[in-house]
Amino acid sequence: MSQKGITERIAGFAVGADGADFPENAKAVARGSMLDWSAVMLAGLDEPVSRMVRQMVGEDGGTPEASVFGLDGKRPARAAALANGAASHALDYDDTHFAYVGHPSVAVLPAALAIAEKKRASGADLLEAFLVGVETACRVGGFLGSSHYQHGFHQTATSGSFGATAAAARLMGLSQEQTRHALGLAATRASGLKSQFGTMGKPFHAGIAAANGVEAATLASFGFISRPDGIECEQGFAETHVGAANRDALADLGRTFRFENVSYKYHACCHGTHAVLEALALIGNEPDFDAGAVSGVTIHVNPRWLRVCDIAEPETGLEAKFSYTLTAAMALAGVDTAALATFDDAICQRPDLVRLRDMVTVVGDDAITDTAAAVQVQLASGAMLAGGFDLDDAVPLAVQQDKLRAKAASLVGDAVADGLWRIISELENRPAAELVEALGGRRR
Amino acid sequence: MSQKGITERIAGFAVGADGADFPENAKAVARGSMLDWSAVMLAGLDEPVSRMVRQMVGEDGGTPEASVFGLDGKRPARAAALANGAASHALDYDDTHFAYVGHPSVAVLPAALAIAEKKRASGADLLEAFLVGVETACRVGGFLGSSHYQHGFHQTATSGSFGATAAAARLMGLSQEQTRHALGLAATRASGLKSQFGTMGKPFHAGIAAANGVEAATLASFGFISRPDGIECEQGFAETHVGAANRDALADLGRTFRFENVSYKYHACCHGTHAVLEALALIGNEPDFDAGAVSGVTIHVNPRWLRVCDIAEPETGLEAKFSYTLTAAMALAGVDTAALATFDDAICQRPDLVRLRDMVTVVGDDAITDTAAAVQVQLASGAMLAGGFDLDDAVPLAVQQDKLRAKAASLVGDAVADGLWRIISELENRPAAELVEALGGRRR
């Protein structure tokens, strides 16, 4: 790290970096995350937390600046960021960055999208601001480190606030000095506790972070004076929030994008089942595979997951999400595990799945990491099919985008998913408003 | 502390306590704080931080629920709480509770007033909710303790969020269960760092806390589920924010009101000068005292203040605020040190004050606490007048209210101050809207 403090470095990157220098692969990953965010946000609009936050901003009303998806008309950008952020994390089905342990897109994109719509920004500006924002979240998250997370802070909310601020500052055309004050304001506004996991507080955190970003950038644009070194100063955000102050977190800032390693969820069930489902899908998707010919299945996973998602005979849709046996049966039978609607009570009774389910043996195996799985499928013919998968393995971009498009189609239907991708894949040649309209925002 | 956790205890107090049981003295102190808050808020409306937050909520617009003082028309209650909270702490001239190290009224009253206006509450309900809110801030502040403050958190913002939530929950008629979730939501939303002191971030904290309270209570009224033990649970607010979890902080909750010990600032200059000014005013206010007959002044203060407010020959209004010599001269000459306008550059050159100023000797004295001062005034006649004052000494209620009325008159003029006091002193027989109207809120 140079002599400059992190707040100054991030501010310089946020509003000073030339988007023309951003690597094409980083922009491509950002486009994939935009599609994924769009689909999980739309699919999450009817969740209780989404409805409640939308009710609040709906009753508050206000100047029509940005779309609150699920409401008619527009609302102030700050309100749109709050509501759209909460909705997009409601299903907990959005992207994850394991290195900083947070969900970058749900905190940043709602802020960027709201300001882009308000400011009638180009799609290119939206994409660059989004990328700057998620990269800021990853870098600040890395600076805070695992000590921050282990102490009980939810990085999606805390680092996410800085990411949302960076994105908003760039789209609003703030100076570097104003951006430092915006980040300093985010330092005293950022909050969010892991102890809210399992409650509506968790998805609300994404909205909080996004709204914090819009608010901080807006006030800074008026000349608001905060701490221009608010992250790293004595008793600043990092010190008070048990940040590790990792010195290498800013290495190559602006040249490399750590966000490129972001991960996606492709199944609407517990993350602990995903490696198994990927491994079995590789077998089940073979053209000549016949689930009716299976006579036994053995899956090996890290033992920590046995306490999380090993319900042997699930009876409800919710229990099904935490069942290795039934989700394994689904993967072999070609059931769409990306679709939310798959996980209902009825599927727990489907005879062909129950038959497969009862053939599954789950083995805890310390030799397997918690992102991996090994599977063996025994056929009645006596043949044995074996495979494995590690969620940590890099996925080729084209494969990733195909999987994201398939997931989006499962969530919102082929037509909507295709329409969204058509715009996002060409976002740099279109106005940001086209994405807003495709997401259902209406002009008033 | 009983077996119940603090979140449950506070919720029970906030919405379950019968206002008829509240001690008359506590209500009288609350009325004094309401007058003081009103005057410092009105006097702070033109400060830059007030204007900027008002600009943001003004541009956001929205449903006319509650008055944003300084703006025409009403705005959503959440926005009014944010703007009015920031304005009321802009001058840093509001009440202080030393036991919990925070400013209770600026976090709580903006929330209570906004909800009371929205809900057309009675003045009695407003007064009770305000008292419940400030008492909650004091109790949660005591629970978190000095470890929380020393670590870098600003109690006005953090404990204030819980106080604002309690007040809003009571005025909105939430159930105890809903109030627990509202407090749990405040636990993941509360923020505010001492490292912002000296910036606009500090006054903004009061607005943040007030708005957090309105938001948390509003969402909880829709059924929002958070942690019903969010303050004390594992990795909850207290544990993550270095709270001491003081077990005695809830003793006699609902029967005694720690808020009764709140302190006020009566001089528009550095807090370090206040004990001196009170001691000298006791001498200077004697009917036959003649400042022209003074030939020497010696003041004894705790040595820590010599690094803070001992500018011997101030040349600007700002320097005058940090000058023992000149403020002492003002007190002897009968200058109104409560008025903001007193502290301009011109007063530094007033000949009678400069003559007195140059006679003042300031002595650091370890035997004197940092809330006290001892003074000696030498007269040309050879007589010596001696006195002292300790800001920690209890002030009789009638004296306190007279001083608060005089301060309010200095800040907003006799007519406005009298009008405010007429309403506040009889608040239990009037609708809350009358106070709002007296503060300049207009009906739309």
Interface residues (C-beta under 8 A of the other chain):
Chain A: P48 V49 M52 V53 Q55 M56 E59 D60 G61 G62 T63 P76 R78 A79 H151 G152 F153 H154 A157 G184 L185 A187 T188 R189 A190 S191 G192 L193 K194 S195 Q196 T199 M200 G201 F204 H205 I208 E215 T218 L219 F222 G223 F224 I225 S226 R227 G230 C233 E234 Q235 G236 F237 E239 T240
Chain B: P48 V49 M52 V53 Q55 M56 E59 D60 G61 G62 T63 P76 R78 A79 H151 G152 F153 H154 A157 G184 L185 A187 T188 R189 A190 S191 G192 L193 K194 S195 Q196 T199 M200 G201 F204 H205 I208 E215 T218 L219 F222 G223 F224 I225 S226 R227 G230 C233 E234 Q235 G236 F237 E239 T240
